[in-house]
Amino acid sequence: MSHASRHFDGGASFDEIDFPTKGFGGLTLRLFDREREEWSLYWSSRRTGVLFPPVVGRFDGDGGRGVFQGKDTHDGKTVRVRFVWSGTAAGESPRWEQFFSLDEGTSWIHNWTMDFTRRP
């Protein structure tokens, strides 16, 4: 279950998500840099309470697709992480996908997909 809210006239959003079958949850803070015209997405897990480094990117103007990248760690290894949002236009069902790269972005491993349903 996820709950989201908009702030700063659309320049920020916050969501909290719970994964009861996985035993964890967390939150995402998204901030729009108007000068650079890009978003920074910050994740924090309920387990740690630590704000992870952001992934940074933007949505395209037509199809509502967004690509965001940054550096992270997974199982003690440095990885590049990529988030891809699609189906974000009005009337569509948004999808979020996560990819890891162990070789600085030469190849990507798809490791998570979430499909969302909008509530009226």
mmCIF file of the C-alpha atoms, coordinates in Angstrom:
data_MODEL
# 
_entry.id   MODEL 
# 
loop_
_atom_site.group_PDB 
_atom_site.id 
_atom_site.type_symbol 
_atom_site.label_atom_id 
_atom_site.label_alt_id 
_atom_site.label_comp_id 
_atom_site.label_asym_id 
_atom_site.label_entity_id 
_atom_site.label_seq_id 
_atom_site.pdbx_PDB_ins_code 
_atom_site.Cartn_x 
_atom_site.Cartn_y 
_atom_site.Cartn_z 
_atom_site.occupancy 
_atom_site.B_iso_or_equiv 
_atom_site.pdbx_formal_charge 
_atom_site.auth_seq_id 
_atom_site.auth_comp_id 
_atom_site.auth_asym_id 
_atom_site.auth_atom_id 
_atom_site.pdbx_PDB_model_num 
ATOM 1   C CA . MET A 1 1   ? 0.000   0.000  0.000   1.00 0.00 ? 1   MET A CA 1 
ATOM 2   C CA . SER A 1 2   ? 1.296   3.424  -0.916  1.00 0.00 ? 2   SER A CA 1 
ATOM 3   C CA . HIS A 1 3   ? 0.107   6.919  -0.047  1.00 0.00 ? 3   HIS A CA 1 
ATOM 4   C CA . ALA A 1 4   ? 1.406   9.983  -1.881  1.00 0.00 ? 4   ALA A CA 1 
ATOM 5   C CA . SER A 1 5   ? 1.068   13.736 -1.460  1.00 0.00 ? 5   SER A CA 1 
ATOM 6   C CA . ARG A 1 6   ? 2.084   16.799 -3.522  1.00 0.00 ? 6   ARG A CA 1 
ATOM 7   C CA . HIS A 1 7   ? 3.740   19.916 -2.118  1.00 0.00 ? 7   HIS A CA 1 
ATOM 8   C CA . PHE A 1 8   ? 5.391   23.183 -3.291  1.00 0.00 ? 8   PHE A CA 1 
ATOM 9   C CA . ASP A 1 9   ? 2.824   23.648 -6.090  1.00 0.00 ? 9   ASP A CA 1 
ATOM 10  C CA . GLY A 1 10  ? 3.879   20.333 -7.642  1.00 0.00 ? 10  GLY A CA 1 
ATOM 11  C CA . GLY A 1 11  ? 7.606   20.885 -7.083  1.00 0.00 ? 11  GLY A CA 1 
ATOM 12  C CA . ALA A 1 12  ? 7.811   18.222 -4.378  1.00 0.00 ? 12  ALA A CA 1 
ATOM 13  C CA . SER A 1 13  ? 6.109   14.987 -3.507  1.00 0.00 ? 13  SER A CA 1 
ATOM 14  C CA . PHE A 1 14  ? 6.261   12.536 -0.676  1.00 0.00 ? 14  PHE A CA 1 
ATOM 15  C CA . ASP A 1 15  ? 5.086   8.957  -0.512  1.00 0.00 ? 15  ASP A CA 1 
ATOM 16  C CA . GLU A 1 16  ? 5.142   6.222  2.064   1.00 0.00 ? 16  GLU A CA 1 
ATOM 17  C CA . ILE A 1 17  ? 4.940   2.583  1.060   1.00 0.00 ? 17  ILE A CA 1 
ATOM 18  C CA . ASP A 1 18  ? 4.507   -0.604 3.051   1.00 0.00 ? 18  ASP A CA 1 
ATOM 19  C CA . PHE A 1 19  ? 5.433   -4.100 1.855   1.00 0.00 ? 19  PHE A CA 1 
ATOM 20  C CA . PRO A 1 20  ? 3.695   -6.301 4.455   1.00 0.00 ? 20  PRO A CA 1 
ATOM 21  C CA . THR A 1 21  ? 4.660   -9.576 2.759   1.00 0.00 ? 21  THR A CA 1 
ATOM 22  C CA . LYS A 1 22  ? 8.319   -8.519 2.709   1.00 0.00 ? 22  LYS A CA 1 
ATOM 23  C CA . GLY A 1 23  ? 8.366   -7.109 6.241   1.00 0.00 ? 23  GLY A CA 1 
ATOM 24  C CA . PHE A 1 24  ? 9.601   -3.605 5.421   1.00 0.00 ? 24  PHE A CA 1 
ATOM 25  C CA . GLY A 1 25  ? 8.548   -0.212 4.176   1.00 0.00 ? 25  GLY A CA 1 
ATOM 26  C CA . GLY A 1 26  ? 9.924   3.213  3.500   1.00 0.00 ? 26  GLY A CA 1 
ATOM 27  C CA . LEU A 1 27  ? 9.378   6.610  2.021   1.00 0.00 ? 27  LEU A CA 1 
ATOM 28  C CA . THR A 1 28  ? 10.418  8.646  -0.979  1.00 0.00 ? 28  THR A CA 1 
ATOM 29  C CA . LEU A 1 29  ? 10.973  12.395 -1.108  1.00 0.00 ? 29  LEU A CA 1 
ATOM 30  C CA . ARG A 1 30  ? 11.033  13.915 -4.603  1.00 0.00 ? 30  ARG A CA 1 
ATOM 31  C CA . LEU A 1 31  ? 12.235  17.482 -5.167  1.00 0.00 ? 31  LEU A CA 1 
ATOM 32  C CA . PHE A 1 32  ? 12.207  19.424 -8.440  1.00 0.00 ? 32  PHE A CA 1 
ATOM 33  C CA . ASP A 1 33  ? 15.141  21.742 -9.156  1.00 0.00 ? 33  ASP A CA 1 
ATOM 34  C CA . ARG A 1 34  ? 13.503  24.432 -11.308 1.00 0.00 ? 34  ARG A CA 1 
ATOM 35  C CA . GLU A 1 35  ? 16.816  25.867 -12.486 1.00 0.00 ? 35  GLU A CA 1 
ATOM 36  C CA . ARG A 1 36  ? 18.184  22.509 -13.737 1.00 0.00 ? 36  ARG A CA 1 
ATOM 37  C CA . GLU A 1 37  ? 14.703  21.210 -14.631 1.00 0.00 ? 37  GLU A CA 1 
ATOM 38  C CA . GLU A 1 38  ? 15.338  17.851 -13.014 1.00 0.00 ? 38  GLU A CA 1 
ATOM 39  C CA . TRP A 1 39  ? 14.075  15.796 -10.116 1.00 0.00 ? 39  TRP A CA 1 
ATOM 40  C CA . SER A 1 40  ? 16.049  14.314 -7.232  1.00 0.00 ? 40  SER A CA 1 
ATOM 41  C CA . LEU A 1 41  ? 14.453  11.230 -5.668  1.00 0.00 ? 41  LEU A CA 1 
ATOM 42  C CA . TYR A 1 42  ? 15.527  10.282 -2.140  1.00 0.00 ? 42  TYR A CA 1 
ATOM 43  C CA . TRP A 1 43  ? 14.611  6.933  -0.505  1.00 0.00 ? 43  TRP A CA 1 
ATOM 44  C CA . SER A 1 44  ? 14.664  6.015  3.179   1.00 0.00 ? 44  SER A CA 1 
ATOM 45  C CA . SER A 1 45  ? 13.942  2.576  4.579   1.00 0.00 ? 45  SER A CA 1 
ATOM 46  C CA . ARG A 1 46  ? 11.976  2.169  7.773   1.00 0.00 ? 46  ARG A CA 1 
ATOM 47  C CA . ARG A 1 47  ? 14.640  -0.365 8.822   1.00 0.00 ? 47  ARG A CA 1 
ATOM 48  C CA . THR A 1 48  ? 17.476  2.183  8.890   1.00 0.00 ? 48  THR A CA 1 
ATOM 49  C CA . GLY A 1 49  ? 15.939  5.660  8.936   1.00 0.00 ? 49  GLY A CA 1 
ATOM 50  C CA . VAL A 1 50  ? 18.827  6.765  6.688   1.00 0.00 ? 50  VAL A CA 1 
ATOM 51  C CA . LEU A 1 51  ? 18.212  8.938  3.608   1.00 0.00 ? 51  LEU A CA 1 
ATOM 52  C CA . PHE A 1 52  ? 19.917  7.260  0.641   1.00 0.00 ? 52  PHE A CA 1 
ATOM 53  C CA . PRO A 1 53  ? 21.791  9.323  -2.001  1.00 0.00 ? 53  PRO A CA 1 
ATOM 54  C CA . PRO A 1 54  ? 19.381  10.583 -4.669  1.00 0.00 ? 54  PRO A CA 1 
ATOM 55  C CA . VAL A 1 55  ? 18.757  9.352  -8.165  1.00 0.00 ? 55  VAL A CA 1 
ATOM 56  C CA . VAL A 1 56  ? 18.475  12.341 -10.500 1.00 0.00 ? 56  VAL A CA 1 
ATOM 57  C CA . GLY A 1 57  ? 16.688  12.764 -13.809 1.00 0.00 ? 57  GLY A CA 1 
ATOM 58  C CA . ARG A 1 58  ? 13.639  14.077 -15.597 1.00 0.00 ? 58  ARG A CA 1 
ATOM 59  C CA . PHE A 1 59  ? 10.411  13.157 -17.324 1.00 0.00 ? 59  PHE A CA 1 
ATOM 60  C CA . ASP A 1 60  ? 10.152  13.531 -21.090 1.00 0.00 ? 60  ASP A CA 1 
ATOM 61  C CA . GLY A 1 61  ? 7.668   16.059 -22.403 1.00 0.00 ? 61  GLY A CA 1 
ATOM 62  C CA . ASP A 1 62  ? 5.453   13.710 -24.392 1.00 0.00 ? 62  ASP A CA 1 
ATOM 63  C CA . GLY A 1 63  ? 4.996   10.217 -23.047 1.00 0.00 ? 63  GLY A CA 1 
ATOM 64  C CA . GLY A 1 64  ? 5.336   10.772 -19.328 1.00 0.00 ? 64  GLY A CA 1 
ATOM 65  C CA . ARG A 1 65  ? 8.404   8.529  -19.116 1.00 0.00 ? 65  ARG A CA 1 
ATOM 66  C CA . GLY A 1 66  ? 11.054  9.408  -16.542 1.00 0.00 ? 66  GLY A CA 1 
ATOM 67  C CA . VAL A 1 67  ? 14.599  8.080  -16.151 1.00 0.00 ? 67  VAL A CA 1 
ATOM 68  C CA . PHE A 1 68  ? 16.619  8.705  -12.977 1.00 0.00 ? 68  PHE A CA 1 
ATOM 69  C CA . GLN A 1 69  ? 20.138  7.507  -12.147 1.00 0.00 ? 69  GLN A CA 1 
ATOM 70  C CA . GLY A 1 70  ? 22.569  7.597  -9.269  1.00 0.00 ? 70  GLY A CA 1 
ATOM 71  C CA . LYS A 1 71  ? 25.098  5.657  -7.229  1.00 0.00 ? 71  LYS A CA 1 
ATOM 72  C CA . ASP A 1 72  ? 24.161  3.258  -4.455  1.00 0.00 ? 72  ASP A CA 1 
ATOM 73  C CA . THR A 1 73  ? 25.378  0.147  -2.686  1.00 0.00 ? 73  THR A CA 1 
ATOM 74  C CA . HIS A 1 74  ? 23.852  -3.326 -2.770  1.00 0.00 ? 74  HIS A CA 1 
ATOM 75  C CA . ASP A 1 75  ? 25.159  -6.236 -0.707  1.00 0.00 ? 75  ASP A CA 1 
ATOM 76  C CA . GLY A 1 76  ? 28.219  -4.139 0.116   1.00 0.00 ? 76  GLY A CA 1 
ATOM 77  C CA . LYS A 1 77  ? 29.060  -3.421 -3.554  1.00 0.00 ? 77  LYS A CA 1 
ATOM 78  C CA . THR A 1 78  ? 28.939  -0.062 -5.305  1.00 0.00 ? 78  THR A CA 1 
ATOM 79  C CA . VAL A 1 79  ? 26.299  -0.056 -8.047  1.00 0.00 ? 79  VAL A CA 1 
ATOM 80  C CA . ARG A 1 80  ? 24.701  2.403  -10.397 1.00 0.00 ? 80  ARG A CA 1 
ATOM 81  C CA . VAL A 1 81  ? 20.962  2.425  -9.992  1.00 0.00 ? 81  VAL A CA 1 
ATOM 82  C CA . ARG A 1 82  ? 18.352  3.469  -12.539 1.00 0.00 ? 82  ARG A CA 1 
ATOM 83  C CA . PHE A 1 83  ? 14.672  4.096  -11.889 1.00 0.00 ? 83  PHE A CA 1 
ATOM 84  C CA . VAL A 1 84  ? 12.310  4.193  -14.865 1.00 0.00 ? 84  VAL A CA 1 
ATOM 85  C CA . TRP A 1 85  ? 8.775   5.570  -14.515 1.00 0.00 ? 85  TRP A CA 1 
ATOM 86  C CA . SER A 1 86  ? 6.285   5.001  -17.337 1.00 0.00 ? 86  SER A CA 1 
ATOM 87  C CA . GLY A 1 87  ? 2.534   5.354  -17.784 1.00 0.00 ? 87  GLY A CA 1 
ATOM 88  C CA . THR A 1 88  ? 2.474   8.555  -15.758 1.00 0.00 ? 88  THR A CA 1 
ATOM 89  C CA . ALA A 1 89  ? 0.194   10.539 -18.092 1.00 0.00 ? 89  ALA A CA 1 
ATOM 90  C CA . ALA A 1 90  ? -3.371  11.194 -16.927 1.00 0.00 ? 90  ALA A CA 1 
ATOM 91  C CA . GLY A 1 91  ? -5.605  8.162  -17.299 1.00 0.00 ? 91  GLY A CA 1 
ATOM 92  C CA . GLU A 1 92  ? -2.726  5.672  -17.378 1.00 0.00 ? 92  GLU A CA 1 
ATOM 93  C CA . SER A 1 93  ? -1.497  3.211  -14.772 1.00 0.00 ? 93  SER A CA 1 
ATOM 94  C CA . PRO A 1 94  ? 2.001   4.204  -13.616 1.00 0.00 ? 94  PRO A CA 1 
ATOM 95  C CA . ARG A 1 95  ? 4.825   1.644  -13.556 1.00 0.00 ? 95  ARG A CA 1 
ATOM 96  C CA . TRP A 1 96  ? 8.127   1.929  -11.671 1.00 0.00 ? 96  TRP A CA 1 
ATOM 97  C CA . GLU A 1 97  ? 11.124  -0.257 -12.519 1.00 0.00 ? 97  GLU A CA 1 
ATOM 98  C CA . GLN A 1 98  ? 14.536  -0.515 -10.876 1.00 0.00 ? 98  GLN A CA 1 
ATOM 99  C CA . PHE A 1 99  ? 17.779  -1.593 -12.526 1.00 0.00 ? 99  PHE A CA 1 
ATOM 100 C CA . PHE A 1 100 ? 21.301  -2.113 -11.140 1.00 0.00 ? 100 PHE A CA 1 
ATOM 101 C CA . SER A 1 101 ? 24.583  -1.914 -13.034 1.00 0.00 ? 101 SER A CA 1 
ATOM 102 C CA . LEU A 1 102 ? 27.831  -3.367 -11.721 1.00 0.00 ? 102 LEU A CA 1 
ATOM 103 C CA . ASP A 1 103 ? 29.853  -1.997 -14.674 1.00 0.00 ? 103 ASP A CA 1 
ATOM 104 C CA . GLU A 1 104 ? 29.106  1.765  -14.546 1.00 0.00 ? 104 GLU A CA 1 
ATOM 105 C CA . GLY A 1 105 ? 26.073  1.512  -16.833 1.00 0.00 ? 105 GLY A CA 1 
ATOM 106 C CA . THR A 1 106 ? 27.387  -0.683 -19.632 1.00 0.00 ? 106 THR A CA 1 
ATOM 107 C CA . SER A 1 107 ? 24.800  -3.347 -18.771 1.00 0.00 ? 107 SER A CA 1 
ATOM 108 C CA . TRP A 1 108 ? 21.734  -3.274 -16.520 1.00 0.00 ? 108 TRP A CA 1 
ATOM 109 C CA . ILE A 1 109 ? 20.043  -5.917 -14.363 1.00 0.00 ? 109 ILE A CA 1 
ATOM 110 C CA . HIS A 1 110 ? 16.284  -5.445 -13.996 1.00 0.00 ? 110 HIS A CA 1 
ATOM 111 C CA . ASN A 1 111 ? 15.443  -6.352 -10.385 1.00 0.00 ? 111 ASN A CA 1 
ATOM 112 C CA . TRP A 1 112 ? 12.116  -4.794 -9.394  1.00 0.00 ? 112 TRP A CA 1 
ATOM 113 C CA . THR A 1 113 ? 8.814   -3.677 -10.945 1.00 0.00 ? 113 THR A CA 1 
ATOM 114 C CA . MET A 1 114 ? 5.832   -2.029 -9.257  1.00 0.00 ? 114 MET A CA 1 
ATOM 115 C CA . ASP A 1 115 ? 2.537   -1.286 -11.016 1.00 0.00 ? 115 ASP A CA 1 
ATOM 116 C CA . PHE A 1 116 ? 0.305   1.367  -9.476  1.00 0.00 ? 116 PHE A CA 1 
ATOM 117 C CA . THR A 1 117 ? -3.418  2.038  -9.663  1.00 0.00 ? 117 THR A CA 1 
ATOM 118 C CA . ARG A 1 118 ? -4.733  5.575  -9.307  1.00 0.00 ? 118 ARG A CA 1 
ATOM 119 C CA . ARG A 1 119 ? -7.580  6.142  -6.909  1.00 0.00 ? 119 ARG A CA 1 
ATOM 120 C CA . PRO A 1 120 ? -10.189 8.781  -7.693  1.00 0.00 ? 120 PRO A CA 1 
# 
